Amino acid sequence: MTEDSTAHLYSILRRKQVQARTGLSRSTMYDRIKTGTFPKPVALGPRAVGWPEGEVAALNAARIAGRSEEEIRALVARLQATRESAG
């Protein structure tokens, strides 16, 4: 992979960027976080959060592919586990 092709894996998107890419409202995003069908945000500072762009892209791809809520929940769990093991 080139640096350009992997850059999105390490970019952090702010909430409004995530909303624009997913089409979800703020309240829907946070409702889905509670149900485990959307990844938790990453703390960027005391009052700032964001989401890894690669996770948002993976979630969008799964939804486009028609994955079930259970499959989405399993994907989110895998994404979170991968994030935690990287740190």
C-alpha positions as CSV (number, residue, x, y, z in Angstrom):
1,M,0.0,0.0,0.0
2,T,1.1,3.5,-0.7
3,E,1.1,6.3,1.9
4,D,-1.9,7.9,0.1
5,S,-3.9,4.7,0.2
6,T,-3.4,4.1,3.9
7,A,-3.7,7.7,5.0
8,H,-7.5,7.3,5.5
9,L,-6.9,4.5,8.0
10,Y,-5.1,6.9,10.3
11,S,-7.1,10.1,9.7
12,I,-9.5,11.3,12.4
13,L,-12.9,12.7,11.4
14,R,-14.7,15.1,13.6
15,R,-18.5,14.6,14.3
16,K,-19.8,16.9,11.5
17,Q,-17.5,15.1,9.0
18,V,-18.8,11.7,10.2
19,Q,-22.4,13.0,9.9
20,A,-21.7,14.2,6.3
21,R,-20.2,10.8,5.4
22,T,-22.8,8.6,7.0
23,G,-26.0,10.7,6.6
24,L,-26.7,10.2,10.3
25,S,-27.8,12.9,12.8
26,R,-25.9,13.5,16.0
27,S,-28.5,11.9,18.1
28,T,-28.7,8.8,15.8
29,M,-24.9,8.4,16.0
30,Y,-24.9,8.5,19.8
31,D,-28.0,6.2,20.0
32,R,-26.1,3.7,17.8
33,I,-23.0,3.9,20.0
34,K,-25.2,2.9,22.9
35,T,-26.6,-0.1,21.0
36,G,-23.1,-1.1,19.8
37,T,-23.9,-0.5,16.1
38,F,-21.5,2.5,15.8
39,P,-18.0,2.8,17.1
40,K,-17.2,4.9,20.1
41,P,-15.3,8.2,19.5
42,V,-11.6,8.7,20.2
43,A,-10.7,11.4,22.7
44,L,-8.7,14.1,21.0
45,G,-8.6,16.4,24.0
46,P,-10.6,17.3,27.1
47,R,-13.5,18.5,24.9
48,A,-12.9,17.1,21.5
49,V,-13.6,13.7,20.0
50,G,-13.3,12.1,16.5
51,W,-13.6,8.8,14.7
52,P,-11.0,6.9,12.7
53,E,-11.8,7.4,9.0
54,G,-11.1,3.7,8.3
55,E,-13.8,2.7,10.8
56,V,-16.3,5.0,9.3
57,A,-15.5,3.7,5.8
58,A,-15.8,0.1,7.0
59,L,-19.2,0.8,8.6
60,N,-20.5,2.5,5.5
61,A,-19.3,-0.4,3.3
62,A,-21.1,-2.9,5.6
63,R,-24.3,-0.9,5.5
64,I,-24.1,-0.5,1.7
65,A,-23.6,-4.3,1.5
66,G,-26.8,-4.8,3.4
67,R,-25.3,-6.4,6.6
68,S,-27.8,-7.1,9.4
69,E,-27.7,-5.2,12.7
70,E,-26.0,-8.2,14.3
71,E,-23.3,-8.3,11.6
72,I,-22.9,-4.5,12.1
73,R,-22.6,-5.0,15.9
74,A,-20.0,-7.7,15.4
75,L,-18.1,-5.4,13.0
76,V,-18.1,-2.6,15.5
77,A,-16.8,-5.0,18.2
78,R,-14.0,-6.1,15.9
79,L,-13.1,-2.5,15.0
80,Q,-13.0,-1.5,18.7
81,A,-10.9,-4.5,19.6
82,T,-8.4,-3.7,16.8
83,R,-8.2,-0.1,18.0
84,E,-7.6,-1.2,21.6
85,S,-4.9,-3.7,20.7
86,A,-3.1,-1.1,18.6
87,G,-2.7,1.2,21.6
